[in-house]
Structures are given as C-alpha cells and as structure tokens.
Amino acid sequence: MLLLIPGPVSTRPEVRAAMAQDYAPWDNEFRPILAELRARVRDLAGGTAETHAGLPLQGCGHFVTEAAIRTFLPPGAKLLVPATGAYSDRMIRLAREAGRVPVPLAMDPHAPVNAEAVAAALAADPMIGHVGLVYSETGTGVIHDPAPVGAVVRATGRRMILDAISAFGALPLDVSAQPELDAVMFTSNKCIEGLPGLAFAVARIDRLEASMGHAGSWSFDLADIYSMSKRTGPGSFRFTPAAQAVVALRVALDIYDAEGGRPARLARYLANADALYAGMQSIGLHPCLPREVQGPIVMNIHAPDDAAWNLQRFVDGLKSRGYLISNFYNTPMPSFRVGCIGAVTPEDMRGFTIAADTVLTEMGVRNREASRRAA
C-alpha cells in the first residue's frame, strides 16, 4: 500500500525493518544513536555545534510547534502569523491556547507569503515580537519561502519560528544564514522518510538559554530539553520516547545520504509532482493551483462536479488498488489531496493516475470539471 498523503509517508523496507529490535531508551547502546541523530539533523538544517542544538520531542509536528511557541514567546507575547491555510490556522490556535496572542495576517492562500505585507504589519505594531511561518502549507500545496520573510523580520529586530514540518529535508534551509530564526520544527516521518512518533526542533542555543521558564509546560519546553542535555548528555530523553522510531530514523538518514541528500530528495519530489500534475490533467481533472505555484510536497485536485462523485467511495476504490489518499476536504471548494513525498517515484504517480481514472469510471463520474459546490 502506497501512502500518497503528506504524512506519515510510505517508507523503505529497510526503515521498517529497523523497528524489529527492541531498545531501551536509557541503555548505553541507545544513547549514542540519539546523540548522533541530534547532530545530524542540526547539521542538515545548517546549524553548528557552537550555535544550534537539535532537540528531540516525542509526538507529532503540532507538539513541537506548540513547544516552540511556549518556549520562545513569554506568556502574553504577540505572534504574527501569515494566514496561509489550515496549518497556519493551527499555529494560531496553539498560540492562543498557550496564553500567547496570535495576530493573523490575511494572505492570498494561493500565493506565496508577501514579505512586504509582513514588514508592514510589524511596522504597524511594535509589540509583535515574533513571526510564525509555515514553510510548506499542506492544506493548499503552496510553498512559503522563509528567506524573504526572515529578511524583513531580521531587519526590524524581531524573531521568527518556522514550521518546516513537511519541508525539512527537501526544501532549502540554512539556519546559520537566518539568525532571526529561534527554531525550525520538523518530524521524522515526512521528507526524511522515517517513521512517525518523533519531532525535532533545531534551535539557537543563545535563544534557548534566554528562554528558560517561559513554557508553562513541562512536556512542551524546548529549553528544558536543552538544559537536560547539558546535564546528562545529548543521548538522553526526559521521558520515554518511541525508541524504535529513533533507530529507524538513523536508517532513513543513511538512505537519504546515499540517495544524494537534499538536492536529490527534492529532485525526486519535483518529478513526482510533475508526473502527478500532468497525469491529473490527462484524465480530465484539475489541480487547484497553477503549475508555477504548485509545490512539490502535496497537491490538491478539484473534486469532479458530478452527482456520482463521493470522496470516500473514491478513496476506497483507490485503496483496493494499492493507493491511499486523504479522505477529507481541506479547501473551501472540495478537492482531494495527493502527497508527492515519501518512498514513491514518478512511475508510482503514473500508476496512481491510471487507478484514479479507472475508479472514476467505475463510479459513473462523467463530468470531471471542477466542482462549484462548497465543501
């Protein structure tokens, strides 16, 4: 079964096989594995041992995003969030429920973030100390380059946190070139093609040391994770982790390096997206975004405007043919999402196109033009 979703993704057999052995996270055999991974993800982000720390946290991407908000923003602080889609909405909610003050900035959800609009919002409110940006908005498929946004944040003396959860490992990133970044957050189970259960932040050490006591949460406190690593070493977790997922991540990173690292990973995902975009058009379906805006992580395709269309029936038909996609709508007008990441190839996308065409025909969907009905 190919998971054509933006996470968790399809993985290689070698990655799954790494889960077959039991590990104790406090054992001296396990500690060097975690310490190695922390250094590898830090280096992959462009950090150095002197300036940045790789910080592991059990759980999903939302967990580490909340931890970054709590750690680097004191209670009551303002966070400017460009409203790019479903995942920026989640950052807004996380900030609000953590006792911080989110300031949504309206954006065209089908276009990259306008850095000038961010600069204007910061100039209009000097009390805003941080910007929270989603790099790859998997609700829409649009990529929001952190470099130009970071430049205006840096120019105004503000700080930034970056949700790179579905971008890290494929899209360009160099935290050393963006000193305004307090932290970049990601997980093991998206572009790195590891297994779910483990999140990371790569964060500035000076900012961690300046943020002790902000979190108001023992579980979601990156500064406390860093403090413990100083006391007990980088191979230690505060609480029981998904130890087998940690070991699988090491195998996934070995495969990543052997494949050619970030450029090769991005090239494969771009080829996947090209094959999928062309394939959907070839069977009369319409991707939601213009090709020049469509990112390589996830693609939304308009649901057909036909009474025979039913998303769950479509998903079930695809699943019976070995392809699993999301079974819910994530856009105002109904569209189905197809992930372009994971251990999949352009040939897999061509196979998916054939399967989609067959299932639509079996469902009796004749009109494949974009639906005009709101989801």
Short mmCIF file of the C-alpha atoms (twelve columns), coordinates in Angstrom:
data_MODEL
# 
_entry.id   MODEL 
# 
loop_
_atom_site.group_PDB 
_atom_site.id 
_atom_site.type_symbol 
_atom_site.label_atom_id 
_atom_site.label_alt_id 
_atom_site.label_comp_id 
_atom_site.label_asym_id 
_atom_site.label_seq_id 
_atom_site.Cartn_x 
_atom_site.Cartn_y 
_atom_site.Cartn_z 
_atom_site.pdbx_PDB_model_num 
ATOM 1   C CA . MET A 1   0.000   0.000  0.000   1 
ATOM 2   C CA . LEU A 2   1.426   3.369  -1.054  1 
ATOM 3   C CA . LEU A 3   0.562   6.212  1.314   1 
ATOM 4   C CA . LEU A 4   0.063   9.160  -1.021  1 
ATOM 5   C CA . ILE A 5   -0.559  11.591 1.813   1 
ATOM 6   C CA . PRO A 6   1.623   14.369 3.238   1 
ATOM 7   C CA . GLY A 7   2.468   12.261 6.283   1 
ATOM 8   C CA . PRO A 8   3.044   9.715  7.574   1 
ATOM 9   C CA . VAL A 9   4.616   8.712  4.290   1 
ATOM 10  C CA . SER A 10  5.480   5.460  2.605   1 
ATOM 11  C CA . THR A 11  8.834   4.181  3.856   1 
ATOM 12  C CA . ARG A 12  11.531  1.851  2.606   1 
ATOM 13  C CA . PRO A 13  11.623  -1.774 3.835   1 
ATOM 14  C CA . GLU A 14  15.000  -1.143 5.480   1 
ATOM 15  C CA . VAL A 15  13.468  1.630  7.589   1 
ATOM 16  C CA . ARG A 16  10.609  -0.551 8.753   1 
ATOM 17  C CA . ALA A 17  12.979  -3.449 9.440   1 
ATOM 18  C CA . ALA A 18  14.905  -1.284 11.907  1 
ATOM 19  C CA . MET A 19  11.851  -1.434 14.175  1 
ATOM 20  C CA . ALA A 20  12.216  -5.195 14.648  1 
ATOM 21  C CA . GLN A 21  14.631  -4.931 17.580  1 
ATOM 22  C CA . ASP A 22  13.577  -3.690 20.996  1 
ATOM 23  C CA . TYR A 23  15.555  -0.831 22.543  1 
ATOM 24  C CA . ALA A 24  15.613  0.708  25.993  1 
ATOM 25  C CA . PRO A 25  15.992  4.492  25.714  1 
ATOM 26  C CA . TRP A 26  18.144  4.713  28.856  1 
ATOM 27  C CA . ASP A 27  20.551  1.968  27.747  1 
ATOM 28  C CA . ASN A 28  24.114  2.830  26.834  1 
ATOM 29  C CA . GLU A 29  23.651  1.169  23.427  1 
ATOM 30  C CA . PHE A 30  20.804  3.544  22.593  1 
ATOM 31  C CA . ARG A 31  22.273  6.820  23.837  1 
ATOM 32  C CA . PRO A 32  24.922  7.154  21.101  1 
ATOM 33  C CA . ILE A 33  22.237  6.641  18.454  1 
ATOM 34  C CA . LEU A 34  20.188  9.580  19.731  1 
ATOM 35  C CA . ALA A 35  23.250  11.774 20.173  1 
ATOM 36  C CA . GLU A 36  24.285  11.046 16.576  1 
ATOM 37  C CA . LEU A 37  20.817  11.881 15.246  1 
ATOM 38  C CA . ARG A 38  20.675  15.179 17.089  1 
ATOM 39  C CA . ALA A 39  23.935  16.237 15.464  1 
ATOM 40  C CA . ARG A 40  22.879  15.007 12.024  1 
ATOM 41  C CA . VAL A 41  19.597  16.918 11.932  1 
ATOM 42  C CA . ARG A 42  21.330  20.028 13.298  1 
ATOM 43  C CA . ASP A 43  23.901  19.838 10.521  1 
ATOM 44  C CA . LEU A 44  21.213  19.151 7.931   1 
ATOM 45  C CA . ALA A 45  19.494  22.380 8.988   1 
ATOM 46  C CA . GLY A 46  22.737  24.304 8.533   1 
ATOM 47  C CA . GLY A 47  23.468  24.730 12.224  1 
ATOM 48  C CA . THR A 48  26.739  24.279 14.071  1 
ATOM 49  C CA . ALA A 49  27.555  22.763 17.450  1 
ATOM 50  C CA . GLU A 50  28.521  26.209 18.743  1 
ATOM 51  C CA . THR A 51  25.312  27.973 17.709  1 
ATOM 52  C CA . HIS A 52  22.468  25.453 17.450  1 
ATOM 53  C CA . ALA A 53  21.056  22.397 19.194  1 
ATOM 54  C CA . GLY A 54  18.992  19.563 17.766  1 
ATOM 55  C CA . LEU A 55  16.174  18.909 20.227  1 
ATOM 56  C CA . PRO A 56  14.023  15.753 20.086  1 
ATOM 57  C CA . LEU A 57  10.442  15.662 21.318  1 
ATOM 58  C CA . GLN A 58  8.072   12.722 21.372  1 
ATOM 59  C CA . GLY A 59  4.984   13.078 19.195  1 
ATOM 60  C CA . CYS A 60  3.723   14.828 16.084  1 
ATOM 61  C CA . GLY A 61  4.538   18.129 14.436  1 
ATOM 62  C CA . HIS A 62  1.887   20.029 16.382  1 
ATOM 63  C CA . PHE A 63  3.626   19.035 19.605  1 
ATOM 64  C CA . VAL A 64  6.940   20.606 18.623  1 
ATOM 65  C CA . THR A 65  5.209   23.678 17.167  1 
ATOM 66  C CA . GLU A 66  3.436   24.248 20.467  1 
ATOM 67  C CA . ALA A 67  6.713   23.676 22.301  1 
ATOM 68  C CA . ALA A 68  8.448   26.340 20.188  1 
ATOM 69  C CA . ILE A 69  5.646   28.849 20.792  1 
ATOM 70  C CA . ARG A 70  5.715   28.214 24.527  1 
ATOM 71  C CA . THR A 71  9.499   28.242 24.756  1 
ATOM 72  C CA . PHE A 72  10.398  31.356 22.807  1 
ATOM 73  C CA . LEU A 73  7.389   33.581 23.475  1 
ATOM 74  C CA . PRO A 74  6.715   34.578 27.080  1 
ATOM 75  C CA . PRO A 75  3.066   34.475 28.206  1 
ATOM 76  C CA . GLY A 76  1.052   37.310 26.682  1 
ATOM 77  C CA . ALA A 77  3.531   37.919 23.855  1 
ATOM 78  C CA . LYS A 78  2.285   38.580 20.334  1 
ATOM 79  C CA . LEU A 79  2.898   36.236 17.405  1 
ATOM 80  C CA . LEU A 80  2.254   37.455 13.865  1 
ATOM 81  C CA . VAL A 81  1.068   34.512 11.733  1 
ATOM 82  C CA . PRO A 82  0.608   34.919 7.973   1 
ATOM 83  C CA . ALA A 83  -2.707  33.141 7.336   1 
ATOM 84  C CA . THR A 84  -1.622  30.714 4.641   1 
ATOM 85  C CA . GLY A 85  -4.081  27.877 5.264   1 
ATOM 86  C CA . ALA A 86  -5.065  25.084 7.610   1 
ATOM 87  C CA . TYR A 87  -1.671  24.731 9.283   1 
ATOM 88  C CA . SER A 88  -1.217  28.432 9.970   1 
ATOM 89  C CA . ASP A 89  -4.718  28.277 11.483  1 
ATOM 90  C CA . ARG A 90  -3.460  25.532 13.779  1 
ATOM 91  C CA . MET A 91  -0.454  27.632 14.791  1 
ATOM 92  C CA . ILE A 92  -2.847  30.460 15.637  1 
ATOM 93  C CA . ARG A 93  -4.914  28.149 17.832  1 
ATOM 94  C CA . LEU A 94  -1.825  26.683 19.525  1 
ATOM 95  C CA . ALA A 95  -0.613  30.188 20.370  1 
ATOM 96  C CA . ARG A 96  -3.985  31.286 21.704  1 
ATOM 97  C CA . GLU A 97  -4.436  28.215 23.897  1 
ATOM 98  C CA . ALA A 98  -0.883  28.586 25.225  1 
ATOM 99  C CA . GLY A 99  -1.747  32.077 26.508  1 
ATOM 100 C CA . ARG A 100 0.092   33.949 23.780  1 
ATOM 101 C CA . VAL A 101 -1.583  36.496 21.486  1 
ATOM 102 C CA . PRO A 102 -1.764  35.413 17.835  1 
ATOM 103 C CA . VAL A 103 -2.085  38.185 15.264  1 
ATOM 104 C CA . PRO A 104 -3.379  36.660 11.997  1 
ATOM 105 C CA . LEU A 105 -2.228  38.401 8.834   1 
ATOM 106 C CA . ALA A 106 -4.606  37.878 5.916   1 
ATOM 107 C CA . MET A 107 -2.906  36.399 2.862   1 
ATOM 108 C CA . ASP A 108 -3.915  35.046 -0.520  1 
ATOM 109 C CA . PRO A 109 -3.889  31.303 0.245   1 
ATOM 110 C CA . HIS A 110 -2.969  30.510 -3.361  1 
ATOM 111 C CA . ALA A 111 0.184   32.627 -3.478  1 
ATOM 112 C CA . PRO A 112 3.467   32.736 -1.541  1 
ATOM 113 C CA . VAL A 113 3.566   34.995 1.508   1 
ATOM 114 C CA . ASN A 114 4.123   38.637 0.654   1 
ATOM 115 C CA . ALA A 115 7.165   39.719 2.678   1 
ATOM 116 C CA . GLU A 116 6.239   43.401 2.265   1 
ATOM 117 C CA . ALA A 117 2.900   42.747 3.955   1 
ATOM 118 C CA . VAL A 118 4.752   41.116 6.852   1 
ATOM 119 C CA . ALA A 119 7.041   44.132 7.098   1 
ATOM 120 C CA . ALA A 120 4.052   46.494 7.127   1 
ATOM 121 C CA . ALA A 121 2.322   44.504 9.875   1 
ATOM 122 C CA . LEU A 122 5.463   44.562 12.014  1 
ATOM 123 C CA . ALA A 123 5.864   48.294 11.490  1 
ATOM 124 C CA . ALA A 124 2.235   48.863 12.478  1 
ATOM 125 C CA . ASP A 125 2.545   47.020 15.788  1 
ATOM 126 C CA . PRO A 126 5.852   47.328 17.660  1 
ATOM 127 C CA . MET A 127 4.543   44.959 20.345  1 
ATOM 128 C CA . ILE A 128 4.776   41.990 17.981  1 
ATOM 129 C CA . GLY A 129 7.982   40.172 18.880  1 
ATOM 130 C CA . HIS A 130 7.765   37.048 16.730  1 
ATOM 131 C CA . VAL A 131 6.545   35.843 13.359  1 
ATOM 132 C CA . GLY A 132 5.354   32.270 12.911  1 
ATOM 133 C CA . LEU A 133 5.600   30.986 9.346   1 
ATOM 134 C CA . VAL A 134 4.535   27.716 7.742   1 
ATOM 135 C CA . TYR A 135 7.128   26.801 5.102   1 
ATOM 136 C CA . SER A 136 5.096   24.175 3.240   1 
ATOM 137 C CA . GLU A 137 1.357   24.651 3.709   1 
ATOM 138 C CA . THR A 138 -0.007  21.161 3.179   1 
ATOM 139 C CA . GLY A 139 -3.561  22.478 3.291   1 
ATOM 140 C CA . THR A 140 -3.015  24.194 -0.071  1 
ATOM 141 C CA . GLY A 141 0.273   22.889 -1.506  1 
ATOM 142 C CA . VAL A 142 1.828   26.378 -1.635  1 
ATOM 143 C CA . ILE A 143 5.462   26.880 -0.546  1 
ATOM 144 C CA . HIS A 144 6.250   29.998 1.504   1 
ATOM 145 C CA . ASP A 145 9.958   30.755 1.251   1 
ATOM 146 C CA . PRO A 146 11.286  31.705 4.711   1 
ATOM 147 C CA . ALA A 147 14.270  33.659 3.345   1 
ATOM 148 C CA . PRO A 148 12.478  36.866 2.203   1 
ATOM 149 C CA . VAL A 149 10.141  36.799 5.199   1 
ATOM 150 C CA . GLY A 150 13.095  36.244 7.501   1 
ATOM 151 C CA . ALA A 151 14.918  39.178 5.954   1 
ATOM 152 C CA . VAL A 152 12.188  41.644 6.935   1 
ATOM 153 C CA . VAL A 153 11.889  40.057 10.374  1 
ATOM 154 C CA . ARG A 154 15.635  40.411 10.866  1 
ATOM 155 C CA . ALA A 155 15.633  43.998 9.588   1 
ATOM 156 C CA . THR A 156 13.086  45.001 12.225  1 
ATOM 157 C CA . GLY A 157 14.887  43.247 15.071  1 
ATOM 158 C CA . ARG A 158 12.122  40.693 15.573  1 
ATOM 159 C CA . ARG A 159 12.333  36.898 15.863  1 
ATOM 160 C CA . MET A 160 10.819  34.026 13.885  1 
ATOM 161 C CA . ILE A 161 9.810   30.396 14.359  1 
ATOM 162 C CA . LEU A 162 9.455   28.214 11.278  1 
ATOM 163 C CA . ASP A 163 7.094   25.285 10.837  1 
ATOM 164 C CA . ALA A 164 9.108   23.225 8.339   1 
ATOM 165 C CA . ILE A 165 7.313   20.013 9.210   1 
ATOM 166 C CA . SER A 166 6.546   18.984 5.632   1 
ATOM 167 C CA . ALA A 167 9.502   20.865 4.128   1 
ATOM 168 C CA . PHE A 168 12.561  19.821 6.125   1 
ATOM 169 C CA . GLY A 169 14.959  17.598 4.235   1 
ATOM 170 C CA . ALA A 170 13.707  18.569 0.778   1 
ATOM 171 C CA . LEU A 171 13.267  22.348 0.540   1 
ATOM 172 C CA . PRO A 172 16.273  24.661 1.014   1 
ATOM 173 C CA . LEU A 173 17.073  25.758 4.558   1 
ATOM 174 C CA . ASP A 174 20.144  27.206 6.276   1 
ATOM 175 C CA . VAL A 175 19.534  28.348 9.838   1 
ATOM 176 C CA . SER A 176 23.022  29.864 10.050  1 
ATOM 177 C CA . ALA A 177 22.086  32.266 7.262   1 
ATOM 178 C CA . GLN A 178 18.915  33.276 9.132   1 
ATOM 179 C CA . PRO A 179 19.933  34.322 12.655  1 
ATOM 180 C CA . GLU A 180 16.413  35.649 13.278  1 
ATOM 181 C CA . LEU A 181 15.182  32.036 13.451  1 
ATOM 182 C CA . ASP A 182 14.750  30.944 17.037  1 
ATOM 183 C CA . ALA A 183 13.809  27.464 15.878  1 
ATOM 184 C CA . VAL A 184 12.820  25.369 12.894  1 
ATOM 185 C CA . MET A 185 10.451  22.477 13.611  1 
ATOM 186 C CA . PHE A 186 10.029  19.192 11.736  1 
ATOM 187 C CA . THR A 187 9.305   15.490 12.176  1 
ATOM 188 C CA . SER A 188 10.848  12.162 11.294  1 
ATOM 189 C CA . ASN A 189 8.060   10.956 9.031   1 
ATOM 190 C CA . LYS A 190 7.789   13.326 6.093   1 
ATOM 191 C CA . CYS A 191 10.624  14.328 3.722   1 
ATOM 192 C CA . ILE A 192 13.196  12.380 5.745   1 
ATOM 193 C CA . GLU A 193 11.007  9.286  5.118   1 
ATOM 194 C CA . GLY A 194 11.320  7.908  8.633   1 
ATOM 195 C CA . LEU A 195 8.531   6.581  10.823  1 
ATOM 196 C CA . PRO A 196 6.069   8.650  12.888  1 
ATOM 197 C CA . GLY A 197 6.464   9.293  16.594  1 
ATOM 198 C CA . LEU A 198 9.374   11.728 16.738  1 
ATOM 199 C CA . ALA A 199 9.559   15.503 16.312  1 
ATOM 200 C CA . PHE A 200 12.579  17.801 16.312  1 
ATOM 201 C CA . ALA A 201 13.475  21.437 16.646  1 
ATOM 202 C CA . VAL A 202 16.799  22.902 15.614  1 
ATOM 203 C CA . ALA A 203 17.117  25.974 17.807  1 
ATOM 204 C CA . ARG A 204 19.609  28.698 18.608  1 
ATOM 205 C CA . ILE A 205 21.478  27.991 21.818  1 
ATOM 206 C CA . ASP A 206 21.543  31.631 22.886  1 
ATOM 207 C CA . ARG A 207 17.792  31.873 22.494  1 
ATOM 208 C CA . LEU A 208 17.227  28.661 24.435  1 
ATOM 209 C CA . GLU A 209 19.343  29.965 27.294  1 
ATOM 210 C CA . ALA A 210 17.377  33.241 27.262  1 
ATOM 211 C CA . SER A 211 14.026  31.445 27.290  1 
ATOM 212 C CA . MET A 212 14.249  29.333 30.442  1 
ATOM 213 C CA . GLY A 213 10.971  29.393 32.361  1 
ATOM 214 C CA . HIS A 214 8.724   30.685 29.561  1 
ATOM 215 C CA . ALA A 215 6.944   27.473 28.626  1 
ATOM 216 C CA . GLY A 216 4.473   26.970 31.448  1 
ATOM 217 C CA . SER A 217 4.568   23.304 30.499  1 
ATOM 218 C CA . TRP A 218 6.948   20.556 31.474  1 
ATOM 219 C CA . SER A 219 6.141   18.429 28.419  1 
ATOM 220 C CA . PHE A 220 6.403   21.217 25.830  1 
ATOM 221 C CA . ASP A 221 9.564   23.042 26.853  1 
ATOM 222 C CA . LEU A 222 12.479  23.049 24.419  1 
ATOM 223 C CA . ALA A 223 14.650  24.998 26.847  1 
ATOM 224 C CA . ASP A 224 14.211  22.232 29.409  1 
ATOM 225 C CA . ILE A 225 15.159  19.605 26.811  1 
ATOM 226 C CA . TYR A 226 18.320  21.572 26.097  1 
ATOM 227 C CA . SER A 227 19.062  22.057 29.794  1 
ATOM 228 C CA . MET A 228 18.787  18.328 30.455  1 
ATOM 229 C CA . SER A 229 21.087  17.508 27.532  1 
ATOM 230 C CA . LYS A 230 23.710  19.767 29.091  1 
ATOM 231 C CA . ARG A 231 23.415  17.907 32.378  1 
ATOM 232 C CA . THR A 232 23.130  14.316 31.193  1 
ATOM 233 C CA . GLY A 233 24.415  14.360 27.609  1 
ATOM 234 C CA . PRO A 234 22.802  14.501 24.154  1 
ATOM 235 C CA . GLY A 235 21.826  10.828 24.227  1 
ATOM 236 C CA . SER A 236 19.142  11.285 26.868  1 
ATOM 237 C CA . PHE A 237 15.394  11.857 26.659  1 
ATOM 238 C CA . ARG A 238 13.466  13.403 29.521  1 
ATOM 239 C CA . PHE A 239 10.572  10.975 29.100  1 
ATOM 240 C CA . THR A 240 10.115  7.636  27.335  1 
ATOM 241 C CA . PRO A 241 10.435  8.108  23.555  1 
ATOM 242 C CA . ALA A 242 9.400   5.958  20.605  1 
ATOM 243 C CA . ALA A 243 12.815  4.305  20.768  1 
ATOM 244 C CA . GLN A 244 12.324  2.092  17.731  1 
ATOM 245 C CA . ALA A 245 11.329  5.113  15.624  1 
ATOM 246 C CA . VAL A 246 14.597  6.768  16.670  1 
ATOM 247 C CA . VAL A 247 16.596  3.819  15.365  1 
ATOM 248 C CA . ALA A 248 14.530  3.728  12.166  1 
ATOM 249 C CA . LEU A 249 15.306  7.417  11.635  1 
ATOM 250 C CA . ARG A 250 19.020  6.634  11.609  1 
ATOM 251 C CA . VAL A 251 18.434  4.150  8.781   1 
ATOM 252 C CA . ALA A 252 16.256  6.673  6.932   1 
ATOM 253 C CA . LEU A 253 19.021  9.287  7.163   1 
ATOM 254 C CA . ASP A 254 21.566  6.784  5.894   1 
ATOM 255 C CA . ILE A 255 19.344  6.165  2.852   1 
ATOM 256 C CA . TYR A 256 18.843  9.919  2.477   1 
ATOM 257 C CA . ASP A 257 22.601  10.497 2.365   1 
ATOM 258 C CA . ALA A 258 23.168  7.606  -0.048  1 
ATOM 259 C CA . GLU A 259 20.478  8.983  -2.365  1 
ATOM 260 C CA . GLY A 260 22.315  12.287 -2.597  1 
ATOM 261 C CA . GLY A 261 20.905  14.316 0.277   1 
ATOM 262 C CA . ARG A 262 18.558  17.259 -0.003  1 
ATOM 263 C CA . PRO A 263 19.079  18.082 -3.721  1 
ATOM 264 C CA . ALA A 264 18.340  14.514 -4.783  1 
ATOM 265 C CA . ARG A 265 15.339  14.228 -2.474  1 
ATOM 266 C CA . LEU A 266 13.880  17.473 -3.809  1 
ATOM 267 C CA . ALA A 267 14.536  16.420 -7.422  1 
ATOM 268 C CA . ARG A 268 12.565  13.197 -6.923  1 
ATOM 269 C CA . TYR A 269 9.658   15.020 -5.286  1 
ATOM 270 C CA . LEU A 270 9.596   17.604 -8.082  1 
ATOM 271 C CA . ALA A 271 9.492   14.791 -10.622 1 
ATOM 272 C CA . ASN A 272 6.656   13.170 -8.664  1 
ATOM 273 C CA . ALA A 273 4.690   16.416 -8.692  1 
ATOM 274 C CA . ASP A 274 5.301   16.909 -12.423 1 
ATOM 275 C CA . ALA A 275 4.055   13.383 -13.186 1 
ATOM 276 C CA . LEU A 276 1.004   13.806 -10.965 1 
ATOM 277 C CA . TYR A 277 0.065   17.234 -12.346 1 
ATOM 278 C CA . ALA A 278 0.316   16.044 -15.939 1 
ATOM 279 C CA . GLY A 279 -1.468  12.804 -15.100 1 
ATOM 280 C CA . MET A 280 -4.453  14.503 -13.491 1 
ATOM 281 C CA . GLN A 281 -4.826  16.824 -16.462 1 
ATOM 282 C CA . SER A 282 -4.602  13.883 -18.855 1 
ATOM 283 C CA . ILE A 283 -7.702  12.262 -17.311 1 
ATOM 284 C CA . GLY A 284 -9.707  15.478 -17.226 1 
ATOM 285 C CA . LEU A 285 -9.109  16.501 -13.606 1 
ATOM 286 C CA . HIS A 286 -7.912  19.925 -12.497 1 
ATOM 287 C CA . PRO A 287 -5.239  20.667 -9.864  1 
ATOM 288 C CA . CYS A 288 -6.266  23.575 -7.644  1 
ATOM 289 C CA . LEU A 289 -3.087  25.595 -8.140  1 
ATOM 290 C CA . PRO A 290 -1.447  26.967 -11.281 1 
ATOM 291 C CA . ARG A 291 1.632   24.925 -12.156 1 
ATOM 292 C CA . GLU A 292 4.013   27.803 -11.372 1 
ATOM 293 C CA . VAL A 293 2.719   27.972 -7.777  1 
ATOM 294 C CA . GLN A 294 2.264   24.271 -7.105  1 
ATOM 295 C CA . GLY A 295 4.805   22.958 -4.592  1 
ATOM 296 C CA . PRO A 296 6.410   19.509 -4.614  1 
ATOM 297 C CA . ILE A 297 5.005   18.264 -1.298  1 
ATOM 298 C CA . VAL A 298 1.242   17.842 -1.706  1 
ATOM 299 C CA . MET A 299 -1.266  18.561 -4.452  1 
ATOM 300 C CA . ASN A 300 -4.963  19.366 -4.178  1 
ATOM 301 C CA . ILE A 301 -7.106  18.294 -7.134  1 
ATOM 302 C CA . HIS A 302 -10.614 19.689 -7.622  1 
ATOM 303 C CA . ALA A 303 -13.387 17.195 -6.974  1 
ATOM 304 C CA . PRO A 304 -15.439 16.482 -10.113 1 
ATOM 305 C CA . ASP A 305 -18.692 18.388 -10.476 1 
ATOM 306 C CA . ASP A 306 -20.781 15.257 -10.887 1 
ATOM 307 C CA . ALA A 307 -23.601 13.836 -8.773  1 
ATOM 308 C CA . ALA A 308 -21.880 10.437 -8.792  1 
ATOM 309 C CA . TRP A 309 -18.813 11.835 -7.056  1 
ATOM 310 C CA . ASN A 310 -18.253 10.647 -3.499  1 
ATOM 311 C CA . LEU A 311 -14.883 11.183 -1.826  1 
ATOM 312 C CA . GLN A 312 -14.982 8.138  0.437   1 
ATOM 313 C CA . ARG A 313 -16.006 5.830  -2.418  1 
ATOM 314 C CA . PHE A 314 -13.148 7.252  -4.468  1 
ATOM 315 C CA . VAL A 315 -10.696 6.702  -1.596  1 
ATOM 316 C CA . ASP A 316 -11.935 3.150  -1.065  1 
ATOM 317 C CA . GLY A 317 -11.620 2.350  -4.773  1 
ATOM 318 C CA . LEU A 318 -8.061  3.648  -4.849  1 
ATOM 319 C CA . LYS A 319 -7.190  1.752  -1.674  1 
ATOM 320 C CA . SER A 320 -8.338  -1.505 -3.247  1 
ATOM 321 C CA . ARG A 321 -5.770  -0.816 -5.964  1 
ATOM 322 C CA . GLY A 322 -2.917  -0.087 -3.583  1 
ATOM 323 C CA . TYR A 323 -3.071  3.714  -3.205  1 
ATOM 324 C CA . LEU A 324 -4.239  5.539  -0.077  1 
ATOM 325 C CA . ILE A 325 -5.089  9.256  -0.099  1 
ATOM 326 C CA . SER A 326 -6.722  11.558 2.461   1 
ATOM 327 C CA . ASN A 327 -10.473 11.055 2.909   1 
ATOM 328 C CA . PHE A 328 -11.420 14.597 3.934   1 
ATOM 329 C CA . TYR A 329 -11.644 18.026 2.324   1 
ATOM 330 C CA . ASN A 330 -9.084  20.645 3.318   1 
ATOM 331 C CA . THR A 331 -10.034 23.513 0.991   1 
ATOM 332 C CA . PRO A 332 -13.173 25.721 0.749   1 
ATOM 333 C CA . MET A 333 -14.135 24.123 -2.569  1 
ATOM 334 C CA . PRO A 334 -13.987 20.306 -2.417  1 
ATOM 335 C CA . SER A 335 -10.673 18.834 -3.501  1 
ATOM 336 C CA . PHE A 336 -8.775  15.649 -2.760  1 
ATOM 337 C CA . ARG A 337 -5.151  15.715 -1.610  1 
ATOM 338 C CA . VAL A 338 -2.354  13.594 -3.014  1 
ATOM 339 C CA . GLY A 339 1.064   13.611 -1.362  1 
ATOM 340 C CA . CYS A 340 4.165   13.690 -3.565  1 
ATOM 341 C CA . ILE A 341 6.618   12.775 -0.798  1 
ATOM 342 C CA . GLY A 342 7.772   9.535  0.753   1 
ATOM 343 C CA . ALA A 343 9.374   6.489  -0.820  1 
ATOM 344 C CA . VAL A 344 7.488   6.925  -4.086  1 
ATOM 345 C CA . THR A 345 8.557   7.650  -7.659  1 
ATOM 346 C CA . PRO A 346 7.157   9.285  -10.801 1 
ATOM 347 C CA . GLU A 347 6.256   5.798  -12.016 1 
ATOM 348 C CA . ASP A 348 4.105   5.392  -8.911  1 
ATOM 349 C CA . MET A 349 2.342   8.635  -9.801  1 
ATOM 350 C CA . ARG A 350 1.623   7.356  -13.279 1 
ATOM 351 C CA . GLY A 351 0.190   4.192  -11.751 1 
ATOM 352 C CA . PHE A 352 -1.963  6.306  -9.452  1 
ATOM 353 C CA . THR A 353 -3.284  8.247  -12.441 1 
ATOM 354 C CA . ILE A 354 -4.403  5.025  -14.132 1 
ATOM 355 C CA . ALA A 355 -6.067  3.862  -10.910 1 
ATOM 356 C CA . ALA A 356 -7.863  7.208  -10.425 1 
ATOM 357 C CA . ASP A 357 -9.171  7.144  -13.983 1 
ATOM 358 C CA . THR A 358 -10.448 3.581  -13.539 1 
ATOM 359 C CA . VAL A 359 -12.163 4.289  -10.207 1 
ATOM 360 C CA . LEU A 360 -13.898 7.419  -11.524 1 
ATOM 361 C CA . THR A 361 -15.197 5.437  -14.494 1 
ATOM 362 C CA . GLU A 362 -16.474 2.670  -12.212 1 
ATOM 363 C CA . MET A 363 -18.204 5.265  -10.020 1 
ATOM 364 C CA . GLY A 364 -20.025 6.653  -13.063 1 
ATOM 365 C CA . VAL A 365 -18.383 10.080 -12.829 1 
ATOM 366 C CA . ARG A 366 -18.766 11.567 -16.316 1 
ATOM 367 C CA . ASN A 367 -18.201 15.267 -15.661 1 
ATOM 368 C CA . ARG A 368 -14.675 15.776 -14.347 1 
ATOM 369 C CA . GLU A 369 -14.737 19.560 -14.406 1 
ATOM 370 C CA . ALA A 370 -14.031 21.296 -11.094 1 
ATOM 371 C CA . SER A 371 -16.873 21.218 -8.601  1 
ATOM 372 C CA . ARG A 372 -18.640 24.513 -7.993  1 
ATOM 373 C CA . ARG A 373 -20.063 23.293 -4.673  1 
ATOM 374 C CA . ALA A 374 -18.534 24.421 -1.379  1 
ATOM 375 C CA . ALA A 375 -17.112 21.647 0.782   1 
# 
